[in-house]
């Protein structure tokens, strides 16, 4: 019997920038070996265009993504829950791995301001993949 894929949920308030970039990087860099979810406690109407543009610069298309509402089920179904400034709005379940990534909020920023956030997220995602998929890096 094979082990199920590890699953990661990225949570931020609007699910429009940081969590969307993190989910896109994880899906892309893990080549589908990790199940990826993202959600927001108060989702925006659309994904931040500067985040979409910054990701397009590194060859990842996020233009079809839409912000999703955080559900208890999404947290329960995930092995790792990574929050990005949502504070205590994220439900806590025993046996889950929780991390809070302190990242600048790209909301209202131009693509120049989003690039360093994108690059920091990528570095953290690469570390996360090496932890979840030993030997795959």
NORMOSUL-V625917 format. One record per helix or strand of 2 or more residues. SS is the DSSP state (~ for helix, > for strand). FROM is the first residue (numbers start at 1). TO is the last residue. Records with the same first field share a line. If there is no record, write none. Layout:
SS->FROM-TO ; FROM-TO
This chain:
>->7-12 ; 35-40 ; 80-83 ; 97-100
~->18-29 ; 49-57 ; 72-76 ; 87-89 ; 111-132
